[in-house]
């Protein structure tokens, strides 16, 4: 009871002291004004950021690197938003030295908590600097394949052939094997055709050669390889290697497969099915004969 009376007395003394009340009210008013001003400034800066981003997007980028553009746009948006937050905190009364000290003290903890995020950020910089792939390239990363849609600060976005969207962290991309199918201008089409042993393989090679020379998108400047490759278990295998532009690869692949089937059928060159010869022995007669001899 005595303790309650002491607390009540102290509260009364604080209220009775008008100087303390005025000081408290003054702090509340100043903080409220700063809070309103900080929110106003933050929202204003955000609007300015949106305008700057739109202006940046409207720049003439005909000769610009698309990958560098999307990465720099993501970086610009992140940096400007960070600056807006800093300005708002400074308006609230957070001192620069205290703010820097807070960042420094929390740096280690943030670094440990965001190690994957920082790894993705570093991976994005590595990918941009070394130009491992660019917007529009068809690539494969860690078993995931698709066309590069966007490269931002933390991840790479892929569009698959069946129009699925895959998000690959830049850290994963930078630390794994990357297969870029369209980086080089030219690509080789490798096909293997099997014909029966009774077919004329020289005639088959001539047909394949004619197909390679007649297709408009197969390069005639780079040496082609159309030869007998191996004598398989049930077929004579012919190799067909031609060159084309990377973007024409799949068109040539399917065109050649269809043309070969048509031409082989027209010339009675059969494509054999896998087969196995089974030899049967009459073991019963052999057993009876052996018993009679005993």
C-alpha positions as CSV (number, residue, x, y, z in Angstrom):
1,X,0.0,0.0,0.0
2,X,2.9,2.3,0.8
3,X,4.5,1.6,-2.5
4,X,1.2,2.5,-4.4
5,X,1.0,5.7,-2.5
6,X,4.6,6.6,-3.5
7,X,3.9,5.9,-7.2
8,X,0.7,8.0,-7.1
9,X,2.6,10.8,-5.4
10,X,5.3,10.7,-8.2
11,X,2.7,10.8,-10.9
12,X,1.0,13.7,-9.3
13,X,4.2,15.6,-8.9
14,X,5.0,15.1,-12.6
15,X,1.5,16.2,-13.6
16,X,1.6,19.1,-11.2
17,X,4.9,20.3,-12.7
18,X,3.7,22.2,-15.7
19,X,7.3,22.5,-17.1
20,X,7.4,18.7,-17.4
21,X,4.0,18.6,-19.1
22,X,5.0,21.3,-21.6
23,X,8.3,19.5,-22.4
24,X,6.5,16.2,-22.9
25,X,3.9,17.8,-25.2
26,X,6.6,19.7,-27.1
27,X,8.4,16.4,-27.8
28,X,5.2,14.7,-29.0
29,X,4.3,17.6,-31.3
30,X,7.9,17.8,-32.7
31,X,7.9,14.0,-33.3
32,X,4.5,14.1,-34.9
33,X,5.6,16.9,-37.3
34,X,8.7,15.0,-38.1
35,X,6.8,11.8,-38.7
36,X,4.3,13.5,-41.0
37,X,7.1,15.3,-42.8
38,X,9.1,12.0,-43.2
39,X,6.1,10.2,-44.6
40,X,5.4,13.1,-47.0
41,X,9.0,13.3,-48.2
42,X,9.3,9.5,-48.6
43,X,6.1,9.4,-50.7
44,X,7.3,12.4,-52.7
45,X,10.7,10.7,-53.4
46,X,8.9,7.5,-54.4
47,X,6.9,9.4,-57.0
48,X,10.1,11.0,-58.2
49,X,11.7,7.5,-58.4
50,X,8.8,6.2,-60.5
51,X,9.1,9.2,-62.9
52,X,12.9,8.6,-63.2
53,X,12.4,4.9,-63.8
54,X,9.8,5.6,-66.5
55,X,12.2,8.1,-68.1
56,X,15.0,5.6,-68.0
57,X,12.7,2.9,-69.6
58,X,11.9,5.4,-72.4
59,X,15.5,6.0,-73.4
60,X,16.6,4.9,-76.8
61,X,18.1,1.4,-76.2
62,X,18.6,0.2,-79.8
63,X,22.4,-0.3,-79.4
64,X,22.2,-1.0,-75.6
65,X,22.9,-4.4,-74.0
66,X,19.5,-5.7,-73.0
67,X,20.9,-7.7,-70.1
68,X,22.9,-4.8,-68.7
69,X,19.8,-2.6,-69.1
70,X,17.5,-4.9,-67.0
71,X,20.2,-5.4,-64.4
72,X,21.0,-1.7,-64.1
73,X,17.3,-0.8,-63.9
74,X,16.8,-3.2,-61.0
75,X,19.9,-1.8,-59.3
76,X,18.7,1.8,-59.9
77,X,15.3,1.1,-58.3
78,X,16.9,-0.7,-55.3
79,X,19.4,2.1,-54.7
80,X,16.9,5.0,-55.0
81,X,14.5,3.3,-52.6
82,X,17.3,2.8,-50.1
83,X,18.2,6.5,-50.3
84,X,14.5,7.4,-49.8
85,X,14.4,5.3,-46.6
86,X,17.6,6.9,-45.3
87,X,16.3,10.5,-45.9
88,X,13.0,9.6,-44.1
89,X,15.0,8.3,-41.1
90,X,17.2,11.4,-41.0
91,X,14.1,13.6,-40.9
92,X,12.7,11.5,-38.0
93,X,15.8,12.6,-36.1
94,X,18.0,9.6,-36.4
95,X,21.5,11.0,-36.4
96,X,24.0,10.1,-39.2
97,X,26.6,8.8,-36.8
98,X,23.9,6.7,-35.0
99,X,22.6,5.5,-38.3
100,X,26.0,4.5,-39.6
101,X,26.8,2.8,-36.3
102,X,23.5,0.9,-36.4
103,X,24.3,-0.3,-40.0
104,X,27.8,-1.3,-38.9
105,X,26.6,-3.1,-35.9
106,X,23.9,-4.9,-37.8
107,X,26.1,-5.5,-40.8
108,X,27.4,-8.9,-39.5
109,X,24.0,-10.1,-38.5
110,X,22.4,-8.9,-41.8
111,X,25.3,-10.5,-43.7
112,X,24.7,-13.8,-42.1
113,X,21.0,-13.7,-42.5
114,X,21.1,-12.5,-46.1
115,X,24.1,-14.5,-47.3
116,X,22.1,-16.2,-50.0
117,X,20.8,-12.8,-51.1
118,X,24.2,-11.3,-51.2
119,X,25.5,-14.3,-53.1
120,X,22.8,-13.8,-55.7
121,X,23.7,-10.1,-56.0
122,X,27.4,-10.9,-56.5
123,X,26.4,-13.7,-58.9
124,X,24.4,-11.1,-61.0
125,X,27.4,-8.8,-61.2
126,X,29.6,-11.7,-62.3
127,X,27.1,-12.8,-65.0
128,X,26.9,-9.3,-66.4
129,X,30.6,-8.7,-66.4
130,X,31.5,-12.0,-68.1
131,X,28.4,-11.9,-70.3
132,X,27.6,-15.6,-69.7
133,X,24.2,-15.0,-71.3
134,X,22.1,-12.2,-72.5
135,X,18.4,-11.4,-73.0
136,X,17.0,-13.7,-75.7
137,X,19.6,-16.5,-75.3
138,X,18.4,-20.0,-74.9
139,X,20.3,-21.5,-72.0
140,X,20.4,-24.4,-69.5
141,X,21.2,-23.9,-65.9
142,X,21.3,-26.8,-63.4
143,X,18.8,-28.8,-65.5
144,X,16.5,-25.9,-66.1
145,X,16.3,-24.6,-69.7
146,X,14.6,-21.7,-71.4
147,X,15.0,-18.3,-73.1
148,X,16.4,-15.5,-70.9
149,X,13.6,-13.1,-70.3
150,X,15.2,-10.8,-67.7
151,X,18.3,-10.5,-65.6
152,X,17.8,-8.4,-62.4
153,X,19.8,-7.8,-59.3
154,X,19.1,-11.2,-57.6
155,X,17.7,-13.6,-60.2
156,X,17.5,-14.6,-63.9
157,X,14.0,-15.2,-65.4
158,X,13.6,-17.9,-68.0
159,X,10.7,-18.6,-70.4
160,X,10.5,-22.3,-71.2
161,X,9.4,-23.7,-74.6
162,X,6.0,-24.4,-73.3
163,X,5.7,-20.9,-71.9
164,X,6.5,-21.5,-68.2
165,X,8.3,-18.9,-66.2
166,X,11.4,-20.1,-64.2
167,X,13.2,-17.9,-61.7
168,X,16.8,-19.0,-61.2
169,X,18.9,-17.3,-58.4
170,X,22.0,-15.5,-59.8
171,X,24.1,-17.2,-57.2
172,X,23.0,-20.6,-58.4
173,X,23.6,-19.6,-62.1
174,X,27.1,-18.2,-61.3
175,X,28.2,-21.3,-59.4
176,X,26.8,-24.0,-61.9
177,X,27.6,-25.1,-65.4
178,X,25.8,-22.9,-67.9
179,X,25.0,-24.2,-71.4
180,X,24.3,-21.4,-73.9
181,X,22.8,-22.8,-77.0
182,X,22.5,-19.5,-78.9
183,X,25.6,-17.6,-77.8
184,X,27.5,-18.6,-81.0
185,X,26.1,-17.5,-84.3
186,X,26.6,-21.0,-85.9
187,X,25.6,-24.4,-84.6
188,X,26.1,-27.9,-85.9
189,X,23.2,-30.3,-86.4
190,X,24.2,-33.9,-85.6
191,X,21.9,-36.7,-86.7
192,X,22.4,-40.4,-87.0
193,X,20.4,-42.6,-89.5
194,X,20.4,-46.3,-89.5
195,X,19.7,-48.4,-92.7
196,X,19.4,-52.1,-93.2
197,X,22.4,-54.2,-94.2
198,X,20.7,-55.1,-97.4
199,X,20.3,-51.4,-98.5
200,X,22.7,-49.5,-100.7
201,X,24.5,-47.3,-98.2
202,X,26.2,-45.3,-101.0
203,X,22.8,-44.4,-102.4
204,X,21.7,-43.4,-98.9
205,X,24.8,-41.2,-98.5
206,X,24.0,-39.6,-101.9
207,X,20.4,-38.8,-100.8
208,X,21.6,-37.3,-97.5
209,X,24.1,-35.2,-99.4
210,X,21.4,-33.9,-101.8
211,X,19.2,-33.0,-98.9
212,X,22.1,-31.0,-97.3
213,X,22.8,-29.2,-100.5
214,X,19.1,-28.3,-101.3
215,X,18.0,-27.0,-97.9
216,X,18.3,-23.1,-98.0
217,X,19.2,-22.7,-94.4
218,X,22.0,-25.2,-94.2
219,X,25.4,-23.5,-94.6
220,X,27.3,-24.5,-97.8
221,X,30.4,-22.6,-96.7
222,X,31.3,-24.9,-93.7
223,X,32.4,-28.4,-94.5
224,X,29.7,-31.1,-94.0
225,X,30.3,-34.6,-92.8
226,X,28.0,-37.3,-94.3
227,X,29.7,-40.7,-93.9
228,X,29.3,-44.3,-92.8
229,X,29.8,-44.1,-89.0
230,X,29.5,-47.6,-87.8
231,X,28.2,-51.1,-88.4
232,X,25.7,-51.6,-85.7
233,X,24.1,-54.8,-84.3
234,X,21.1,-54.5,-86.6
235,X,21.8,-51.5,-88.9
236,X,24.4,-49.6,-90.9
237,X,24.6,-46.2,-89.2
238,X,25.2,-43.1,-91.2
239,X,26.3,-39.8,-89.6
240,X,24.8,-36.5,-90.9
241,X,26.6,-33.3,-89.6
242,X,25.8,-29.9,-91.1
243,X,26.0,-26.3,-89.9
244,X,23.4,-23.6,-89.7
245,X,22.6,-20.4,-87.8
246,X,21.7,-21.0,-84.2
247,X,18.2,-19.7,-84.6
248,X,17.5,-22.2,-87.5
249,X,18.7,-25.3,-85.6
250,X,15.3,-26.9,-84.8
251,X,13.8,-26.0,-88.2
252,X,16.6,-27.8,-89.9
253,X,16.5,-30.7,-87.4
254,X,12.8,-31.5,-88.1
255,X,13.0,-30.7,-91.9
256,X,15.9,-33.1,-92.4
257,X,14.2,-35.9,-90.3
258,X,11.0,-35.6,-92.5
259,X,12.9,-35.4,-95.8
260,X,15.1,-38.4,-95.0
261,X,12.0,-40.6,-94.2
262,X,10.3,-39.5,-97.5
263,X,13.4,-40.0,-99.7
264,X,14.4,-43.3,-98.1
265,X,10.9,-44.7,-98.7
266,X,10.9,-43.5,-102.3
267,X,14.3,-45.3,-102.9
268,X,13.3,-48.5,-101.0
269,X,16.0,-47.9,-98.4
270,X,14.6,-49.4,-95.2
271,X,15.2,-48.2,-91.7
272,X,15.3,-51.5,-89.7
273,X,13.7,-52.1,-86.3
274,X,16.0,-53.4,-83.5
275,X,16.0,-57.2,-83.9
276,X,17.5,-60.3,-82.3
277,X,18.2,-63.7,-83.9
278,X,17.2,-66.7,-81.6
279,X,18.6,-70.1,-82.5
280,X,16.5,-73.2,-81.2
281,X,18.2,-76.6,-80.6
282,X,16.3,-79.9,-80.1
283,X,17.9,-80.8,-76.8
284,X,15.4,-83.7,-76.1
285,X,16.7,-85.8,-79.0
286,X,20.3,-85.2,-77.9
287,X,19.4,-86.4,-74.3
288,X,17.8,-89.6,-75.6
289,X,20.7,-90.3,-77.9
290,X,23.2,-89.9,-75.1
291,X,21.1,-92.3,-72.8
292,X,21.1,-95.0,-75.5
293,X,24.8,-94.8,-75.8
294,X,25.3,-95.5,-72.1
